[in-house]
Structures are given as C-alpha cells and as structure tokens.
Amino acid sequence: MNTLAEWIALHSLLLWALLLLLALLAGDLAWRRNARWQRRAALLGQAPTMLRWRTGLLLCMVLGLFFGGLALAISGQPTTGLDGFDASLAASLRAHLPVPALRVIAAITHLGDTLWVASAAAVVLLILLLRRQWTLAASWSVALLGILPINGGLKALFRRARPMHDHGFIVEPGWSFPSGHAFGAMVFYGMLAYVLLRLTPRFHRAVIAGAVLMVGVIGVSRILLQVHYLSDVMAGYAIGAAWLVLCMGTSEWLRHQPGGATP
C-alpha cells in the first residue's frame, strides 16, 4: 500500500481541518483584494465589477488545463500513477477511518445532494424574481441548470467506476469522475455567495467564509466516505469553478450593459 496514502488516511481528519483553514484564509485574502480593487475603480470613475474579464478568462484556462491533466492522469495504468494513488488512498481510508466519524461525515455530505440543492435553488430563484432581479435570476438559473448535464455528460464520457464503499452509511451508484457533489457544491454555494454579495451591503467576508466552508466540507466528505477518489473531487472542483466563473463573468457583463441593474 502507498506509504503517503497510508499517512494521509491516518491523519485525514486533521488534514481536512487544516485544508479548510487554509481555504478560508485564501478566500478572505482574495475577497479583500477584490474589494480594494472595486474601491479603486470607483474612485477612478470606472464601473466596479466583482470579476474582471481578463481574470475570468485566465481562471477558466487554468482550471480547464488542470481538469484535462487529471483526465489524462486517470486514463493510464490503473495500478500506477494517479490511479494507483487514488486506489491506495481509498483503501487506506476504508481501513483507518473510525465508524463515528463516518456517521457524522455521511450526514454532512447530504448538504450537496441533488434534492437539497434543487429545493434551495428554487427558493432563491423565487426570491430573486420577487425582488425583480431579472439578470441575477437568469444567471442563477443558467448556472444551476447547467450542473446536471455538464457533470452527467463528463461522467458518461469517462465512465470511471467508483471505489469500494461498504461501510453502510451511504451507497452511491453511477460513475465516479468527476464528483457531482464537488461540482454542484462549487456552483451552488459559489453562486449563492455571489448573489448575497450583490444584494447585501454587509457581512461580505462572512458570506465568502461560509461558501468556502461548505464547498470544502462537502467535497472532501466524498473522499472520506470512499464514494469518490481524490482525483474525482479535484476534477469536480475544477470544472465546477470554471462553470461558476463563466456564469459570474457573464452576469457581471450583463450588469454593466445599458439598462442592466447595478446594485
């Protein structure tokens, strides 16, 4: 069994907490830099935007290349490289994660289930329509409606079998790559944060922290529950973030067109 995979499995809960902390710090830093740029743009008489088109284009390119690299890596020999490491990590987690931890993680992972996301998305859409936020409502709808066809199409394309998960707390059928929960959490909670940042004047750093926390918790829970390999979740994050950036960028562009709402 891979020594690194064994070490990660033995310290998985601690590493999960440390990664979440780092992600929270990175998210807060990114938002503060963005807020400073928006203030500077306003002072210069420019239209402040949450996502500059050059930044969005660069992010989409980087994320696309990262996803492509993962896709190539898992297409090699199943016992070597990334595929072999994925399998070793899943087996090590199956051997070392305690049952009480699995029970809690299994409850957490439902925050990324399709039924929950779809129900919450419908409520948010209704609120946006009632507030006459037509551009935001359209952007929200396109972003959320894109999750299933994009992720489903990629799963059917790669047809990767899931790792064994016989702990009994959760059973997942279907293909594994990329992770639908990681993809969906990135898009749903990312777009929810974007909507709240657009409509609420305060607590922006708390909104960013909440979104980062939810995305991190849901994605990693899929690895710990052994219903996805590590590379499945990383690929889900990558393609989800690219779709999120595209939807946010389009919404920001529409926002600054003549007649667009700019709250």
N, C-alpha and C positions, 0 to 999 in steps of 0.2 A: 504493500500500500504506500502511496506517495507520502513522504515524510512531512512536506509542507501542508498537504491536505489534512493529515492527521493532527498537526499542530493547530491549524485553523479550527478544526472541529472541536478540539479540546477547549479552545478559548473563544468559541463562536459568539457567545452572548456578550462577553466583554468587548470583543472586536465590533460587534453590532452597535453597542453603545458609543464606542469611540468614533466609529464612522458617522453615526448620526450627529454627534457633537461637531465633527469637522464639517459636515454638510451644512449644519445650522450656521456655523461661523462663516463659511463661504457664501451662503445665501445672504446673510446680513451684510457682509462686505460688498457683495455685488449690488444690493439694493441701495446702500449708502452712496456708492459711486454713481449709480444711475440717478439718484435724487440730486446729487451735486451737479451732474450734467444738465438735468432738467432746469434747475435754478439758473445755471449759467446761460442756458439757451433763452430763458425768459428775459433775463437782463439784457441780452443782445437783441431782443425783439424777434427771436425765432420761435417757431411753434415747438413747444416741448413735447417729446414723444418718449414712451417707455422703451421702445425698441427701434434703434436706428437701422435702416435697411442694409447698410454695409455689415453691421454686426450680425444681423439676422442671416444674411447670405453666408457669411463666414461660418457661423454656427451650424447651419444646415449642411454645409460642405464637410466640416469636420465630423459631425455626427453621422453623416452618410458614409464617410470613409471608415469610421470606427465600426459601424454596423457591417459594412462589407468585409472588413478584416475578420470580424467574428464569424461571419457566414463562411468565409473561406477556411478559417481555422477548424471549424467543426466538420468540415467536409473531408478531412483527411482520415488517417487510420484511426479507428475507434479506440485503440489501446495506447495511443501515443499523443503527444502534444496537448492541446487544449481539451480535446475529447477525453483523453485519458485522465487529465487532472480533474475534469468535471465529474467523471465516474468515481474517482478516488475520494473526492470531497463528499459526494452524496453518500457513499458507503461509510465514510468516517462519521458523518453526522448521524446516520442511522444507528451506528454503534455507540455513540457517546452522548447524544442529547437526552437529558432526563425527561421522563414522562410528564411531570408537572409543567415543565417549560413548554413542551409540545402542546399541551392542553391550552395554555394561555396564548401561544402563538397562533394556534388554529382559530381561536376566537378573533384575534386581531386581523387575520388575513381576510375575513369577511367584509372588511371596510373597502375592499376592492372588488367585491363580487358584482357581477353584471346587474343583478336585481337592485342592489343598493344604489349603484352609480346611476342607473337609468331612472330610478324613482327620484333621487335627489336632483338629477339634471332637469327633470320635468318641472320640479318645483322652482328651480332657479329660472328656467325659461319663462314660466308663468309670471314670476315677479318682474322680470325684465320687460315683458310685454305690458304688464300693468303700469309700469313706470315709463312706458313709451321709449324705451331704449332700443330702437329698432336695429341699429348697427351692431350693438352688443348682442342682442338676441340672435341675429343672423350668424354672427361669428361663433357664439356659443353653440348653436345648433349644428353648424358645419363641423366644428371641432369634435363634438361628442358623437355625432352620427358617423364620423369617419373611423372611429375606433374599431368597430367590429369588421367592416370589410377590409381594412388595411391589415389588421392583425390576422384575421382569418385567412386572407389571401397568402400572407407570408407563411403561416403555419402549413397550409396546403402545399406551398412550394417546396419547403424544406423537409416536411414530413419526418421530423425527429421524434423518436419515442421518448417518453418521459422516464425519469429514474424510478426505481422501485420505491414505493412509499406504503409500507404495510403496517404502519403504527395504528391505523384505525380511526384517527381523528378527522381525517379528510381524505376523500378519494377523488381524483381528477382524471377524467377520460381525455381523449383527444391528443393532439400533437403538442410538442413542448416548446419549439423555437419559432418566434420569440415569446416571452412571457406576456400573456394578455393582461394579467393583473398589474405588472410593472408598466406596460404601455398605457393601460386605462387609468392607473393612478396618476401617472405623469400628466396626462392630458386633462383629466377631470379636476384634480386638485390644483394643477397649474393654471388652468383656465378660470377656476373659481377664485384663485388668488388675484388673477388679472382683473376680473370683474369687480372684486372688492376694492382693489387699488384704484380702479377708475371711479367708483361710486362713493367711497367713504373717505372723508378728509383726514382721519386719524388712524392710529394703530397699524400703520403700514408694515412696520418691522415685525409685529406680531403675526400679521397675515402671512408674510413671507416665511416666518419660522414655522407656522402651522402647516403650510403647504409642503415645505421641505421635510418636516417630520412625518407627515402622512405618506408621502411618496417613499421615503426611506424605510419606514416601518413595513409597509405593505410589500414592497419589492423583496426585501431581504427575508421576510417571513416565508416567501415561496421557496427560497433556498433551504431555510432551516427545516421546513416541513417536507423537504425532499420531493416536492411535486414539480420542481424545475431545477435544472442545472444552473450553476453560476452564470455561464455564458448566455443562457436564455434570458435571465433577468437583465444583464447588462445590455443585451440586444433590445429588449423591450424598452428599457430606459432610453437608449439611443434613438430608436425610431419614434418613440413617443415624444421625446424632446424636440426632434426635428419637426414633427407634425404640429406640436404646440407652438414652436417659433414661427412656423409658416402661418398658422391661424392668427396668432397675436400680431404678427407683422402686417398681415392683410387688414386686420381690424384697425390698427394704428394708421395705416394708409387711408382707409375709408374715413376715419375720424377727422382727418385733416383735409378732406376734399370739400369743395364748396357745398354748403348745405349739411355737412356732416356735424354730428353733435360732438362737442369737445368739453365734457365736464371736467 
